[in-house]
Amino acid sequence: MIQIENLTKRFGTKTAVDSLNLDIPKGEIFGFLGPNGAGKTTTIRMLVGLLRPTSGEVRFGVPPYQFQISKQTLEARKSIGYIPDSPFLYEKLTGREHLLFMGEIYEVERSTLQTRIENFLELFSLTDVADQPIEGYSHGMRQKVVMAGALLHQPPILVVDEPMVGLDPRSARIVKNLFVEEARERGMTVFLSTHSLDVAEEVCDRVGIISRGKLVTLGSTGDLLKDAESDRNRLEQIFLRVTDTEDTTDFG
């Protein structure tokens, strides 16, 4: 469903992402982990077409119905829901108006769109503020509006960069359950970048760890956890073992 081939991004003489290769099947929740500056956000921006790679390619879909993000950008983007780490919202719109706008961009049929909007507003406890301007929303409320907007068109692929930032524990639990349900019941593929190792351990089927632009570990969550030396903070042990925690480059 997501095929990444030799994906590379250089900024001048600095290599942010170095020959990344990944094959992520339909219905998998894939955790993409790494220290600050490892290349996670740069990778995600190339995945969703916001940043052109120096070399390599990203394909979405199942052969022969695959879209290359560099050549069939519009078609590829229609198959993606994207939740960035720093979301942009039209603050003068209300939450409901923003979701209507997003649904119409993705050409969701109007009656279907209205139903989905109401369902998401209820799920995320936003019904009472749905008709208030977004400029008055908290960070967590804004994050939930962005998530709802990314899922309105029921994309086969969801790309998420730090989804839990600003969410209270109840909202975080709702989001984790939602990702698992979408993957298991609808076959959505989730590419999840997070600093929360607990989240990755709890919901991800496989995990890839990137350090200094290179993929240094890849495997099923279960197999990786078997390699831990104790039952406490198991994924943290592996993460610290395979990454350089002194990495302070600015690539994300």
DAZIFEN-V765017 format. One line per field, one symbol per residue. phi: phi as a letter, one per 20 degrees, with the letter a starting at -180 (. if undefined). psi: psi as a letter, one per 20 degrees, with the letter a starting at -180 (. if undefined). burial: # if it has 24 or more other ideal C-beta (glycine too) atoms within 12 Angstrom, else .. A space follows every 10 residues. Layout:
phi=???
psi=???
burial=???
//
This chain:
phi=.ccdclfccd dmeedeccle cbcdfgnedd eddrfgnfof ffffffgene beffbnbccd odgeeddefe dcgfffffed dcdffcfdce feeegfffff ffffgelfgg ffffffffff gfgeldgfdf ddffgeefff ffffffffff dgelffccdc dlfefnefgf ffffffffgf ffffedmfed ddebeeffff ffdeecccdd blndfdbbrf gfffffefeb eelfffgfgf fddefefcfd en
psi=hpopokpppq ncipohpnlp pqoorpjqop poqqrpjhjg hggghhgjji ppqgrrqpqq apqjmqpphh hlgggghhjp pporhnqpqo hiqrgghghg gghhgjlppg hgggghghgh gggjljghjh jqqhijqrgh gghhgggghh ihjmqipppp omhipiprhg hhgggghggg ghgghikppp oopqiohggg hgiqgqpppq pkiqoipprq ggghhhiqir iplghggggh hiqoijokrk i.
burial=####..###. ....###### .#.#.##### ########## #########. #.##.##### #.....#### .....##### #####.#.#. ..####.### .##..#.#.. ..#..##..# #.##.#..## ...#..#..# ########## ########## #####.#... ##.###.### .##....### ########## ########## #########. #..##..... ...###.##. .##.....#. ##
//
